Amino acid sequence: MYRRVLLKLSGESLGGPEGKGIDENVLSAYAEEIAAAVKAGLQVSIVIGGGNIFRGLSGAGRGFDRVDGDKMGMLATVINSLGLAMAIRSAGVRAEVFTATPMMPVARYYMRDDAVSFMENGGVSLIAGGTGNPFFTTDSGAALRALEIGADALLKGTRVDGVYTADPEKDPSAVKYGELTFDKALEDHLKVMDQTAFALCREGNMPVIVFDMNAGGNLLRLVKGEKVGTLVHM
């Protein structure tokens, strides 16, 4: 169903149950899921958050300068990307980390054509460092990169199996959407992504699929065309 996707993962998801640090079991499980999808013919790019290590916005509330705090958050995404890249290589698929700001020899500087070429040749391109600017979330970075690389969809892997009318972890009466439009998500104030990221996807007609990344096999089922998670579209 899909030729090329951008997979957005939260930093907290790499931290396991505590949402902090890097859980090696989660890292390995994600890498196996991603490797299986690539071996099935999918081109994959990944953007990971850094909240398991440091979140700039919350740091600003504790006295950190927002700009410097966001820089720390961007560096956290590089650490997470390096870890996942190593795990993907261990699963038998090539992986390379690209960064929004020059960071050689830690990782390659992101240039769209280089990242796309790497995917076209069977590798996974992990694009770290957000947009390279403060005040933008990794959701916004993911939306931007998905449009840049010409992805067929932005897949947002979470610990919830889709978009609900309310937070299903807090409200047992919450109902899951099978699919919905961008306008409906805005009208109902559904927290699919932050507003900047959402606006980019809406204006660029980039479908967003929110799904449970922790359920084994979900990623492969999704890209093969099975109905997994919630589709948000025009």
Residue pairs with C-beta under 8 A, 6 or more apart in sequence:
1 223
1 224
1 225
2 42
2 152
2 153
2 223
3 42
3 43
3 152
4 42
4 43
4 44
4 45
4 119
4 149
4 150
4 151
4 152
5 42
5 43
5 44
5 45
5 151
5 152
5 153
5 154
5 155
5 223
6 44
6 45
6 46
6 47
6 142
6 145
6 146
6 149
6 151
6 153
6 154
6 155
7 34
7 44
7 45
7 46
7 47
7 155
7 157
7 219
8 46
8 47
8 48
8 49
8 138
8 139
8 142
8 154
8 155
8 156
8 157
9 30
9 46
9 47
9 48
9 49
9 84
9 157
9 213
10 48
10 49
10 51
10 157
10 158
11 48
11 49
11 50
11 51
11 52
11 53
11 76
11 77
11 80
11 138
12 19
12 20
12 49
12 51
12 52
13 19
13 26
13 30
13 52
13 157
13 158
13 159
13 213
13 214
14 22
14 23
14 26
14 27
14 30
14 48
14 52
14 80
14 83
14 84
15 21
15 22
15 23
15 26
15 52
16 23
16 25
16 26
17 23
19 51
19 52
20 52
21 52
21 53
22 52
22 79
22 80
22 83
26 214
27 83
27 84
27 87
28 87
28 90
28 91
29 214
29 216
30 84
30 87
30 213
31 84
31 87
31 88
31 90
31 91
32 91
33 213
33 216
33 217
33 218
33 219
33 220
34 44
34 46
34 88
34 91
34 93
34 124
34 219
35 88
35 91
35 92
35 93
36 219
36 220
37 44
37 219
37 220
37 223
38 44
38 93
38 122
38 124
39 92
39 93
40 220
40 223
40 224
42 223
43 119
43 120
44 119
44 124
44 125
45 115
45 119
45 124
45 125
45 126
45 127
45 145
45 146
45 149
45 151
46 81
46 84
46 124
46 125
46 126
46 127
47 77
47 126
47 127
47 128
47 138
47 141
47 142
47 145
48 77
48 80
48 81
48 84
48 126
48 128
48 138
49 77
49 80
49 137
49 138
50 73
50 74
50 75
50 76
50 77
50 79
50 80
50 138
51 73
51 76
52 76
52 80
53 76
53 79
53 80
54 69
54 72
54 73
54 76
55 73
56 64
56 66
56 69
56 70
56 71
56 72
56 73
56 134
57 66
57 69
57 70
59 69
59 72
59 73
60 66
60 69
64 72
66 134
66 135
67 134
69 134
70 130
70 134
70 135
70 136
71 134
73 130
74 100
74 101
74 128
74 129
74 130
74 132
75 129
77 128
77 129
77 130
77 138
78 97
78 99
78 103
78 106
78 107
78 128
78 129
80 128
81 97
81 107
81 126
81 127
81 128
82 97
82 106
82 107
82 128
84 95
84 126
85 95
85 96
85 97
85 124
85 126
86 95
88 94
88 95
88 124
89 95
93 122
93 123
93 124
94 118
94 122
94 123
94 124
95 123
95 124
95 125
95 126
96 107
96 108
96 118
96 123
96 124
96 125
96 126
97 106
97 107
97 108
97 126
97 128
98 107
98 108
98 109
98 110
98 111
98 114
98 115
98 125
98 126
98 127
98 128
99 106
99 107
99 108
99 109
99 110
99 127
99 128
99 129
100 110
100 127
100 128
100 129
100 130
100 131
100 132
100 141
101 109
101 129
101 132
102 109
103 109
103 129
107 128
108 114
110 127
110 129
112 148
112 149
115 125
115 127
115 149
116 125
116 149
116 150
118 124
118 125
119 125
119 149
125 149
127 141
127 145
129 141
130 136
130 137
130 138
130 140
130 141
131 140
131 141
131 144
136 196
137 194
137 196
137 197
139 193
139 194
139 196
139 197
140 194
140 196
140 197
140 200
142 154
142 156
142 197
143 154
143 193
143 196
143 197
143 198
143 200
143 201
143 204
143 206
144 200
146 153
146 154
146 201
146 206
147 200
147 201
147 204
147 206
151 206
152 207
153 206
153 207
153 208
153 209
154 201
154 206
154 207
154 208
154 209
155 208
155 209
155 211
155 219
155 222
156 192
156 193
156 208
156 209
156 210
156 211
157 211
157 212
157 213
157 219
158 210
158 211
158 212
158 213
159 212
159 213
159 214
160 168
160 169
160 210
160 212
161 176
161 211
161 212
161 215
161 228
161 229
162 176
162 177
162 178
162 210
162 211
162 212
162 229
162 230
163 176
163 177
163 180
163 185
163 190
163 192
163 210
163 230
163 232
164 171
164 174
164 175
164 176
164 177
165 174
165 175
165 177
165 188
165 190
166 173
166 174
167 174
168 174
168 176
176 230
177 230
178 227
178 230
178 231
179 230
179 231
179 232
179 233
180 190
180 230
180 231
180 232
181 232
181 233
181 234
182 198
182 201
182 202
182 232
182 233
182 234
184 190
185 192
185 198
185 232
186 198
192 198
192 208
192 210
192 232
193 201
193 208
200 206
201 207
201 208
201 232
202 234
205 234
207 231
207 232
207 233
208 231
208 232
208 233
209 222
209 228
209 229
209 230
209 231
209 232
210 229
210 230
210 232
211 218
211 219
211 222
211 228
211 229
211 230
212 218
212 229
213 219
218 228
218 229
221 228
222 228
222 229
